[in-house]
Amino acid sequence: MIIREKAYPRAGLIGNPSDGYYGKTIAFAFTNFSAEIVLYESPELEIIPNTRDHSVFRSIAGLAEDVELFGYYGGIRLLKAAIRRFYAYCRERDYNLHRRNFTIRYRTDIPHLVGLGGSSAIITACLRALMRFYEIRIPQPEQANLILAVEAEELGIAAGLQDRVAQVYEGLMYMDFDRAHMDAQGYGRYERLDAGLLPNLYIAYRMDLSEGSEIFHSNMRDRFERGDAEVLEAVRFWIGLTETVRELLETGRGNAIGPQLDANFDRRAAIYRISEGNRRMIEAARGAGASAKFTGSGGAVIGCYEDKAVFNALRRALEPMNIRIIKPIPAPAAEEDDT
């Protein structure tokens, strides 16, 4: 039997990055790109490298270019960490795993290092394949926690739950990471919203190298843990924006969320240095008549646009800057678990 599982990139619509700081967010997975895992039984456990995991280069310049595109590590570490964490999860719960081995490989076309959740998509698809192979069901909130633990605890990648919740549940998700609920249940309050309520949205992402999420989140984490008043107030501000956007969507006023998206980015820019390339992308999108904020940690932006004329203006403004623009297609809601 050959097992194939996919996971999709996600876009933070509003509230991010307060997901790591007991805030609230709304995000959705979209199907324009995907990460796919193929897994099948084999005599030994083997992980087959992807093209981004290779160690042979045409020249020293080729090695440098590869590192700029994909960093020093490819996806093999993500699969190793996901498999190890899944095994530990099952052992802690005394799940009886069969002794058959497997071969696993991955493929992804999700743009790299632009804040679309590409790494967590690979891990999410891997987890789905492992659950099918071992016939193990894990509740969706615990899946999101496990995927976060792979990155944060196994690999030391700074991250929050938003990406993993959106990618596990798919569709459009409202997330409340209230501290009391998190402490009591181990996860937040997750509610599905109707993706049909979304206005015209675009996503634009840089084709050149962007900065990883660690650069932003490490600074935020330090300041948050010190009780920095500016950061705490920003988190409260993003919570308020999230509630406003939810109300607008649910009352059929999705076309009015643009100012909230702009305000989300503006508060972020007020408390942290934004790279020049990312700032130019935001300014160009707004200059074309659309709203704009980061989808995640930087390198990609999301916003609303009124009509085809504005979308065409976005293309004219952004494409000469080596920025690609797409209309995201929200993923259908994932099948609910029955646990």
C-alpha positions in Angstrom: 0.0 0.0 0.0 1.3 3.5 -0.9 0.1 6.2 1.4 -0.1 9.8 0.1 -0.9 12.7 2.3 -0.9 16.4 1.6 -0.8 19.6 3.7 -1.2 23.2 2.6 0.4 26.5 3.4 -1.5 28.9 5.7 -2.0 32.6 5.8 -2.5 34.6 9.0 -5.5 36.8 8.2 -5.5 38.8 11.4 -4.0 38.8 14.9 -0.6 37.3 14.2 1.8 37.1 15.9 -0.2 37.0 19.1 -0.8 33.3 18.8 2.4 32.7 20.7 1.5 35.1 23.5 -2.0 34.0 24.6 -3.7 36.1 21.9 -6.3 35.5 19.2 -5.9 35.0 15.5 -7.8 34.1 12.4 -6.0 32.1 9.7 -6.7 29.8 6.8 -5.0 27.1 4.7 -5.0 27.5 1.0 -4.5 25.0 -1.9 -2.4 27.0 -4.4 0.6 25.1 -3.1 1.1 21.9 -1.1 3.6 19.6 0.7 3.1 15.9 -0.1 4.4 12.8 1.7 4.6 9.4 0.1 5.1 6.5 2.5 5.1 2.7 1.7 6.2 -0.4 3.5 9.8 -1.5 3.0 12.4 -3.9 4.7 14.2 -1.0 6.4 13.1 2.5 7.5 14.5 4.9 4.9 14.1 8.6 4.3 14.6 9.5 0.7 16.1 13.0 0.2 14.4 15.7 -1.8 16.3 17.9 -4.2 16.8 20.5 -1.5 18.6 17.9 0.7 21.4 17.2 -1.8 25.1 17.7 -1.0 26.6 17.8 -4.5 26.9 21.3 -6.2 28.1 22.5 -9.6 30.5 25.0 -8.0 31.2 27.0 -4.8 28.8 29.7 -6.1 26.1 27.0 -6.6 26.6 25.9 -2.9 26.2 29.5 -1.8 23.1 30.0 -3.9 21.5 26.8 -2.5 22.2 27.9 1.1 20.5 31.3 0.4 17.4 29.5 -1.0 17.0 26.7 1.4 19.3 27.4 4.4 21.8 24.9 5.8 19.2 22.2 6.3 16.6 20.7 4.0 13.5 18.7 4.9 15.2 15.6 6.1 15.5 17.0 9.6 11.8 17.8 9.6 10.9 14.2 8.8 13.4 12.8 11.3 12.1 15.0 14.0 8.4 14.3 13.1 9.0 10.5 13.2 10.8 10.7 16.5 8.2 12.9 18.1 5.4 10.7 16.8 7.1 7.6 18.3 7.6 9.3 21.6 3.9 10.4 21.7 2.8 6.8 21.1 5.2 5.4 23.7 4.0 7.8 26.3 0.4 6.6 25.7 1.3 2.9 25.5 0.1 2.6 21.9 1.1 -0.7 20.4 2.9 0.1 17.1 3.4 -2.7 14.6 6.9 -3.6 13.6 6.7 -3.0 9.9 9.2 -0.5 8.4 8.6 2.1 5.8 10.2 4.3 3.2 9.2 8.0 3.2 9.8 10.9 0.9 8.5 14.4 0.5 7.8 16.9 -2.2 6.8 20.6 -1.7 6.2 23.6 -3.9 5.4 25.9 -1.0 7.6 29.1 -1.3 10.4 28.8 1.1 11.2 31.2 3.9 8.4 33.7 3.3 6.1 33.0 6.2 3.6 30.6 4.6 4.1 27.7 7.0 6.1 25.5 4.5 8.0 23.6 7.2 5.0 22.9 9.3 3.1 21.7 6.2 5.8 19.0 5.6 5.5 17.9 9.2 1.7 18.0 9.1 1.6 15.8 6.0 4.2 13.4 7.6 2.1 13.1 10.7 -1.0 12.2 8.7 0.9 9.5 6.8 2.3 8.0 10.0 -1.2 8.0 11.6 -2.5 6.0 8.6 0.5 3.6 8.4 0.2 2.8 12.1 -3.6 3.1 12.3 -3.3 5.7 15.1 -5.9 8.4 15.6 -4.7 11.6 17.3 -7.3 14.3 18.2 -6.9 17.4 16.1 -5.9 19.8 19.0 -3.2 17.3 20.0 -2.0 17.0 16.4 -1.4 20.8 16.3 0.5 20.6 19.6 2.6 17.7 18.4 3.5 19.5 15.2 4.5 22.5 17.2 6.6 20.4 19.5 8.5 18.9 16.5 9.6 22.4 15.5 9.9 24.1 18.9 11.3 21.3 21.1 13.0 19.0 18.6 14.5 21.5 16.3 14.5 24.7 18.3 12.5 26.7 15.8 10.6 29.7 17.3 6.9 29.2 16.5 3.3 29.4 17.7 0.3 27.3 17.3 -1.5 29.3 14.7 0.1 27.7 11.7 -0.4 24.1 13.0 -4.0 24.7 13.9 -4.8 26.1 10.5 -3.0 23.3 8.7 -4.5 20.5 10.8 -8.1 21.8 10.6 -7.9 23.5 7.2 -10.6 25.9 6.1 -10.9 29.2 7.9 -10.2 29.0 11.7 -10.7 31.4 14.6 -8.3 30.7 17.5 -8.4 31.9 21.0 -5.2 31.1 23.0 -6.5 32.3 26.3 -3.9 31.5 29.0 -6.4 29.9 31.5 -7.8 27.6 28.8 -4.3 26.7 27.5 -3.1 25.9 31.0 -6.2 23.8 31.8 -6.7 22.0 28.4 -3.2 22.2 26.8 -4.6 23.9 23.7 -6.7 26.9 22.7 -10.4 27.3 21.7 -10.6 26.6 18.0 -13.8 27.5 16.0 -14.4 27.0 12.3 -15.6 30.0 10.3 -17.2 30.0 6.9 -14.5 30.7 4.3 -17.3 31.8 2.0 -17.5 35.0 4.1 -14.0 36.1 3.0 -13.6 39.1 0.7 -11.4 39.3 -2.3 -8.0 38.4 -1.0 -4.5 38.3 -2.6 -1.2 36.9 -1.3 2.1 38.3 -2.6 5.4 36.8 -1.8 9.0 37.7 -2.5 11.0 35.5 -4.9 14.3 36.4 -3.3 15.5 35.4 0.2 13.5 36.6 3.2 14.2 36.4 6.9 13.2 33.4 9.0 10.6 33.6 11.7 13.3 33.1 14.4 14.6 36.6 13.8 11.2 38.2 14.7 9.9 35.8 17.3 13.1 35.6 19.4 12.9 39.3 20.0 9.2 39.3 20.7 9.5 36.3 23.1 12.3 38.0 25.2 10.3 41.2 25.5 7.0 39.4 26.3 8.6 37.3 29.0 10.1 40.5 30.5 6.7 42.0 30.7 7.5 44.7 28.1 4.5 47.1 28.2 4.7 47.9 24.5 4.6 44.2 23.5 1.8 43.4 26.0 -0.3 46.3 24.7 0.4 45.2 21.1 -0.9 41.7 21.9 -4.1 43.2 23.4 -4.4 45.4 20.3 -4.2 42.4 18.0 -6.8 40.6 20.1 -9.2 43.5 19.5 -8.6 43.5 15.8 -9.3 39.7 15.6 -12.6 40.1 17.3 -13.5 43.0 15.0 -12.6 41.1 11.9 -14.6 38.1 13.1 -17.7 40.2 13.7 -17.3 41.9 10.3 -17.1 38.5 8.6 -20.0 36.9 10.4 -22.2 39.9 9.7 -21.5 39.8 6.0 -19.2 42.8 6.0 -16.0 41.1 5.0 -15.2 43.8 2.4 -14.7 46.2 5.4 -11.7 44.3 7.0 -9.0 46.1 5.1 -8.3 48.8 7.7 -7.9 46.2 10.4 -5.4 44.3 8.3 -3.4 47.5 7.8 -3.5 48.3 11.5 -2.3 44.8 12.3 0.9 45.4 10.3 1.3 49.0 11.5 1.4 48.0 15.1 3.9 45.3 14.3 6.1 47.8 12.5 5.9 50.2 15.5 7.5 47.6 17.9 10.0 45.9 15.6 12.3 46.8 12.8 10.9 45.7 9.4 13.5 44.9 6.7 13.6 47.3 3.8 12.5 44.7 1.3 9.4 43.8 3.3 8.5 47.4 4.0 8.7 48.2 0.3 6.4 45.3 -0.5 3.8 46.6 2.0 4.0 50.1 0.7 3.7 49.0 -3.0 0.6 47.0 -2.3 -1.0 49.8 -0.4 0.0 52.2 -3.1 -1.9 50.1 -5.6 -5.1 50.5 -3.5 -5.1 47.3 -1.5 -4.6 46.6 2.2 -1.5 44.7 3.3 0.0 42.9 6.3 2.3 39.9 6.7 0.9 36.4 6.3 3.4 35.3 8.9 6.9 36.3 9.8 7.7 38.3 6.7 8.4 37.7 3.1 4.7 37.4 2.1 1.8 39.7 2.6 -2.0 39.3 2.5 -4.7 41.9 1.9 -8.1 42.7 0.4 -8.7 44.3 -2.9 -11.9 45.8 -4.3 -12.0 44.6 -7.9 -10.1 43.4 -10.9 -8.7 46.8 -11.6 -7.0 46.9 -8.2 -5.7 43.4 -8.6 -4.2 44.3 -11.9 -2.7 47.4 -10.3 -1.1 45.1 -7.6 0.4 43.0 -10.4 1.9 46.1 -12.1 3.3 47.4 -8.8 4.7 44.1 -7.4 5.9 41.9 -10.3 8.7 44.3 -11.3 10.0 44.0 -7.7 10.4 40.2 -8.2 7.2 39.6 -6.1 4.6 37.0 -7.2 0.9 37.6 -6.5 -1.8 35.0 -6.3 -5.5 34.7 -5.4 -5.5 32.2 -2.5 -8.0 29.3 -2.8 -9.1 28.4 0.8 -8.7 24.6 1.5 -11.9 22.7 2.3 -12.3 21.9 6.0 -10.4 18.8 7.0 -12.4 15.8 8.2 -13.2 16.1 11.9 -11.8 13.5 14.2 -14.3 11.4 16.1 -12.3 11.2 19.4 
